[in-house]
Amino acid sequence: MPRRRLGWRRFLVLAGVVLLIAACALFMVITLGASLGAEALLIGLVAAILPVPVLVACFLWLDRYEPEPLKYLIFCFAWGAFVSTAASLTVNEFFAARFADWGLPAALTAVLVAPFIEELTKALGPILLLVFRRREWSGITDGLVYCGLSAVGFAMVENILYLGGYGYATGVDEYGPATGAQQVIAIFIVRILLFGFAHPLFTSMTGVGLGIAARTADRRVRFLAPAAGLLLAMMLHGAWNLLPTLGAAVGRPAIALFGFVGVMFPIFFAMVGVAVWVRAWEGRLTERTLPDYVRAGWLTPPEVAALGSLGRRHAARSWARRVAGDGGVRAMRGYQFAATRLALLRDGMRRGLDVKPADRERTAQEERELLDSIARYRSFFVGRDPQAPVGLWDGDRYHLRFPDGSQRAVAAPDEPVVPIPVVLTPPPVHHGYGGHPGYGVHQGHGGAPGYGGGHPGHGGHPGWYR
C-alpha cells in the first residue's frame, strides 16, 4: 500500500501508544510481582506462555490469503496483554472494594463489571486500528485476527494470576511446593486446555462487527455493527462468568458444567465454522472481482482461477519453483499477495468505501502500484516453461500458435483449466473512479499502461497457468 509520510502528529500518536503500552506492561509486572512473589510470578508466566504459540498460530492460519503487517499483529497482542489487563484490573479491584463496602458478594464483580470493562478494553486496540488504518482491514477475517490476538494477550496475563497466584502460591502456603505444582497442573488443564478458547470466543463477536464495519459505506452500519458485536461479547462473557456463580449460589455445581457443555461449546464450534468460511472469502473474492481485469486485458482466466483457493495457490507456487527456482516461488507469493490486495481494492470501489477525494486518489495510486507489481512479478516466468504453447490473450480470447505453424483464435473455456501461459496485449486506459479496471492508470513510458512500455511478444509479461 502507498506509504504516508510520518508527520509530527503521527509520530506523537505512535510515541504515545508505545509509551502507553510500555507503562501498562511495567504496571502489570510490578503489580503481579508484589501480589504473587518472584517465584510464583515466574512459574505462572512460564505456564501461561505455553498455549500462546498454538493460539497465535490458529489466528495466523486464518490470515493466509492476505497476511496483515506484523507490527499491527504485535500491537493488538500487546494491547490486550498490557493495556487491557491494566485497565481491567484497576476497575475490577475498585468495584470489588465498593461491593464489599456495600455488603454485597465479591462474585458480582465477575458478573456485572468484568465482562464490560474487559471486552471494552480488549476491543479498543483493534478499534483504534480500524479508525486510523481502515485500509488494512479486508473484512471479518481481519476482525477475527486482530481481536483474537488481543484476547490471547489478555488471557495470557490473566492466566499468570490464576496459575501463579491461585495455583502455585496458594498451594505452597497451604501444604508446600508439591501441592502448589499439583494445583498449577489442575488449573492449567481446566482453564487452558478445556476452556482456553473463552476469551478469544468472546472478543471474536466484536471482531465480526468490526469486520462488517470495515467493508461498508453505510455510516449507520459502521457504528451499529461494532456496537452490536461488542454488546454480544459482553453478554456472552457475563453469561460465562454467571454459570459457576449461579451453580455455587444454588448448591448445584452441575449447572456450570451443563451451561459450558450445552451452550458455550456449541457457540464455540459455530464460531469456528464461521471463521473457516470467512477465511475462504478472500479467495472467492478474487474469482468474483478480478474477472474485471481479465476483460480489460490485465489478467488471464487461468491466473484468476489459480487464486481461488489455497490449494490452487500452492500448485501455482510449485509450478513457479519448477520453472524459476526459489526466486520464482518468492515472486509467485508476491504476485498472489498483490492480486489479493487488488481484489480487495476493487471490491472496496464497488462498495463505495472511499468518500473523500483524497482517499479516492490514494486508491487509484494503490491500484496503479499493484498492477505494476503484478507485471514485475510475471517477468520471473517469461519463457521459463519449455512446455508452454505460444499464445496471446487480448481480454476476450486466446490467439494460439499450433505445432503446424497455424495461428487461431480460441475462446476461453468456461472452466479455465487449460494450461495456457500467454502474453498480454496492452490493456486500454480507462478513467473515472470505480469504473473499468485500469482507471486513472498512467501510460508507462509511452507504452502499455502500468507495464513500463512492454509490448506483447517483445519482452512483454506472459501470464502463467495452474
Backbone hydrogen bonds, N-H to C=O, Kabsch-Sander energy under -0.5 kcal/mol:
donor,donor_aa,acceptor,acceptor_aa,energy
7,G,5,R,-1.6
11,F,7,G,-2.5
12,L,8,W,-2.2
13,V,9,R,-2.3
14,L,10,R,-2.7
15,A,11,F,-2.8
16,G,12,L,-2.5
17,V,13,V,-2.4
18,V,14,L,-2.3
19,L,15,A,-2.6
20,L,16,G,-2.3
21,I,17,V,-2.5
22,A,18,V,-2.5
23,A,19,L,-2.7
24,C,20,L,-2.4
25,A,21,I,-2.4
26,L,22,A,-2.3
27,F,23,A,-2.3
28,M,24,C,-2.4
29,V,25,A,-2.3
30,I,26,L,-2.4
31,T,27,F,-2.7
32,L,28,M,-2.8
33,G,29,V,-2.3
34,A,30,I,-2.4
35,S,31,T,-1.9
36,L,32,L,-3.0
37,G,32,L,-0.5
37,G,33,G,-2.0
41,L,37,G,-2.3
42,L,38,A,-2.3
43,I,39,E,-2.3
44,G,40,A,-2.7
45,L,41,L,-2.3
46,V,42,L,-2.4
47,A,43,I,-2.4
48,A,44,G,-2.3
49,I,45,L,-1.8
50,L,46,V,-1.1
52,V,49,I,-1.2
55,L,51,P,-2.2
56,V,52,V,-2.9
57,A,53,P,-2.2
58,C,54,V,-1.7
59,F,55,L,-1.6
60,L,56,V,-2.4
61,W,57,A,-2.0
62,L,58,C,-1.2
63,D,59,F,-0.8
64,R,61,W,-0.9
72,Y,69,P,-0.8
73,L,69,P,-1.5
74,I,70,L,-2.6
75,F,71,K,-2.0
76,C,72,Y,-2.1
77,F,73,L,-2.1
78,A,74,I,-2.9
79,W,75,F,-2.6
80,G,76,C,-2.2
81,A,77,F,-2.4
82,F,78,A,-2.3
83,V,78,A,-0.8
84,S,79,W,-2.8
85,T,80,G,-0.6
86,A,82,F,-2.2
87,A,83,V,-2.3
88,S,84,S,-2.6
89,L,85,T,-2.7
90,T,86,A,-1.9
91,V,87,A,-2.3
92,N,88,S,-3.0
93,E,89,L,-2.2
94,F,90,T,-1.8
95,F,91,V,-2.3
96,A,92,N,-2.3
97,A,93,E,-2.0
98,R,94,F,-1.8
99,F,95,F,-2.9
100,A,96,A,-1.9
101,D,97,A,-2.2
102,W,98,R,-1.9
103,G,100,A,-1.1
104,L,99,F,-3.1
108,L,105,P,-1.5
109,T,106,A,-1.7
110,A,106,A,-0.5
110,A,107,A,-0.6
111,V,107,A,-0.9
112,L,108,L,-3.5
113,V,108,L,-0.6
113,V,109,T,-1.5
114,A,109,T,-3.1
116,F,113,V,-0.7
117,I,113,V,-2.2
118,E,114,A,-2.5
119,E,115,P,-1.5
120,L,116,F,-1.9
121,T,117,I,-2.2
122,K,118,E,-2.3
123,A,119,E,-1.8
124,L,120,L,-1.1
125,G,121,T,-0.7
127,I,123,A,-2.2
128,L,124,L,-2.2
129,L,125,G,-1.8
130,L,126,P,-2.3
131,V,127,I,-2.3
132,F,128,L,-2.6
133,R,129,L,-2.8
136,E,133,R,-1.9
137,W,134,R,-2.0
138,S,136,E,-0.6
143,G,139,G,-1.7
144,L,140,I,-2.7
145,V,141,T,-2.2
146,Y,142,D,-3.0
147,C,143,G,-2.2
148,G,144,L,-2.0
149,L,145,V,-2.4
150,S,146,Y,-1.8
151,A,147,C,-2.2
152,V,148,G,-2.3
153,G,149,L,-2.3
154,F,150,S,-2.0
155,A,151,A,-2.9
156,M,152,V,-2.2
157,V,153,G,-1.7
158,E,154,F,-2.4
159,N,155,A,-2.6
160,I,156,M,-1.2
161,L,157,V,-1.2
162,Y,158,E,-1.7
163,L,159,N,-3.3
164,G,160,I,-2.4
165,G,160,I,-0.6
165,G,161,L,-1.6
166,Y,161,L,-1.3
167,G,162,Y,-1.2
168,Y,163,L,-2.5
169,A,164,G,-2.5
170,T,165,G,-1.9
171,G,167,G,-1.8
172,V,168,Y,-2.7
173,D,169,A,-2.1
174,E,170,T,-1.6
175,Y,171,G,-2.8
176,G,171,G,-1.5
180,G,176,G,-2.0
181,A,177,P,-2.6
182,Q,178,A,-2.2
183,Q,179,T,-2.4
184,V,180,G,-2.0
185,I,181,A,-2.2
186,A,182,Q,-2.4
187,I,183,Q,-2.8
188,F,184,V,-2.4
189,I,185,I,-2.3
190,V,186,A,-2.2
191,R,187,I,-2.9
192,I,187,I,-0.6
192,I,188,F,-1.6
193,L,188,F,-2.0
194,L,189,I,-1.7
195,F,190,V,-1.3
196,G,192,I,-1.2
198,A,195,F,-1.6
201,L,197,F,-2.4
202,F,198,A,-2.5
203,T,199,H,-2.3
204,S,200,P,-1.5
205,M,201,L,-0.7
205,M,202,F,-1.3
206,T,202,F,-0.6
207,G,203,T,-1.9
208,V,204,S,-2.2
209,G,205,M,-1.7
210,L,206,T,-2.6
211,G,207,G,-2.5
212,I,208,V,-2.2
213,A,209,G,-2.1
214,A,210,L,-1.9
215,R,211,G,-0.7
215,R,212,I,-0.9
216,T,213,A,-1.1
219,R,217,A,-0.5
222,R,218,D,-2.2
223,F,219,R,-1.3
224,L,220,R,-3.2
225,A,221,V,-2.3
227,A,223,F,-1.6
228,A,224,L,-2.9
229,G,225,A,-2.5
230,L,226,P,-2.7
231,L,227,A,-2.4
232,L,228,A,-2.4
233,A,229,G,-2.2
234,M,230,L,-2.3
235,M,231,L,-2.4
236,L,232,L,-2.6
237,H,233,A,-2.4
238,G,234,M,-2.8
239,A,235,M,-2.5
240,W,236,L,-2.1
241,N,237,H,-2.2
242,L,238,G,-1.9
243,L,239,A,-1.6
245,T,241,N,-1.0
246,L,242,L,-3.3
247,G,243,L,-2.4
248,A,244,P,-2.2
249,A,245,T,-2.0
250,V,246,L,-2.0
251,G,247,G,-0.6
252,R,247,G,-2.1
255,I,252,R,-1.9
256,A,253,P,-0.9
257,L,253,P,-1.1
258,F,254,A,-3.0
259,G,255,I,-2.4
260,F,256,A,-2.7
261,V,257,L,-2.7
262,G,258,F,-2.8
263,V,259,G,-1.7
264,M,259,G,-1.9
265,F,260,F,-2.4
267,I,263,V,-1.8
268,F,264,M,-2.4
269,F,265,F,-2.6
270,A,266,P,-2.3
271,M,267,I,-2.1
272,V,268,F,-2.1
273,G,269,F,-2.0
274,V,270,A,-2.1
275,A,271,M,-2.6
276,V,272,V,-2.4
277,W,273,G,-2.0
278,V,274,V,-2.8
279,R,275,A,-1.6
280,A,276,V,-1.1
280,A,277,W,-0.5
281,W,278,V,-0.7
282,E,278,V,-0.7
284,R,280,A,-2.5
285,L,281,W,-2.3
286,T,282,E,-1.3
287,E,283,G,-1.1
288,R,284,R,-1.4
289,T,285,L,-2.4
290,L,286,T,-1.9
292,D,289,T,-1.7
293,Y,290,L,-1.3
294,V,290,L,-1.3
295,R,291,P,-2.4
296,A,292,D,-1.1
297,G,294,V,-1.3
298,W,293,Y,-2.8
299,L,293,Y,-1.2
303,E,300,T,-0.6
304,V,300,T,-1.5
305,A,301,P,-2.3
306,A,302,P,-2.1
307,L,304,V,-1.4
308,G,305,A,-1.3
313,R,309,S,-2.1
314,H,310,L,-2.3
315,A,311,G,-2.0
316,A,312,R,-2.3
317,R,313,R,-2.0
318,S,314,H,-2.2
319,W,315,A,-2.3
320,A,316,A,-2.4
321,R,317,R,-2.3
322,R,318,S,-1.9
323,V,319,W,-2.1
324,A,320,A,-2.4
325,G,321,R,-1.7
328,G,324,A,-1.0
329,V,325,G,-1.5
330,R,326,D,-2.3
331,A,327,G,-2.3
332,M,328,G,-2.4
333,R,329,V,-2.5
334,G,330,R,-2.3
335,Y,331,A,-2.6
336,Q,332,M,-2.8
337,F,333,R,-2.4
338,A,334,G,-2.6
339,A,335,Y,-2.7
340,T,336,Q,-2.1
341,R,337,F,-2.4
342,L,338,A,-2.3
343,A,339,A,-2.1
344,L,340,T,-2.4
345,L,341,R,-2.5
346,R,342,L,-2.6
347,D,343,A,-2.5
348,G,344,L,-2.1
349,M,345,L,-1.9
350,R,346,R,-2.1
351,R,347,D,-1.9
352,G,348,G,-0.9
352,G,349,M,-0.7
353,L,348,G,-2.2
355,V,353,L,-0.7
360,R,356,K,-2.1
361,E,357,P,-2.4
362,R,358,A,-2.1
363,T,359,D,-2.2
364,A,360,R,-2.1
365,Q,361,E,-2.4
366,E,362,R,-2.3
367,E,363,T,-2.4
368,R,364,A,-2.2
369,E,365,Q,-2.3
370,L,366,E,-2.5
371,L,367,E,-2.5
372,D,368,R,-2.3
373,S,369,E,-2.3
374,I,370,L,-2.7
375,A,371,L,-2.0
376,R,372,D,-2.1
377,Y,373,S,-2.7
378,R,374,I,-1.9
379,S,375,A,-1.0
379,S,376,R,-0.5
380,F,377,Y,-1.4
381,F,378,R,-2.7
382,V,379,S,-0.8
384,R,381,F,-1.4
388,A,385,D,-1.6
390,V,401,R,-0.5
391,G,389,P,-0.5
392,L,399,H,-1.1
393,W,423,V,-3.0
394,D,397,R,-1.7
398,Y,410,V,-3.4
399,H,392,L,-2.6
400,L,398,Y,-0.6
400,L,408,R,-2.6
401,R,390,V,-2.5
402,F,400,L,-0.6
402,F,406,S,-3.0
405,G,402,F,-2.5
408,R,400,L,-2.1
410,V,398,Y,-3.3
412,A,396,D,-0.6
417,V,415,E,-2.5
420,I,418,V,-1.7
422,V,420,I,-0.7
423,V,391,G,-2.0
424,L,461,H,-0.6
425,T,393,W,-1.9
430,H,438,G,-0.8
435,G,432,G,-1.7
439,Y,436,H,-0.7
440,G,430,H,-1.0
441,V,430,H,-0.5
441,V,438,G,-1.7
444,G,442,H,-0.8
445,H,443,Q,-0.9
446,G,443,Q,-0.8
447,G,444,G,-2.3
448,A,454,G,-0.6
450,G,442,H,-0.8
451,Y,448,A,-2.1
453,G,448,A,-1.0
454,G,451,Y,-1.8
455,H,458,H,-0.8
458,H,455,H,-2.7
460,G,455,H,-0.7
463,G,422,V,-4.9
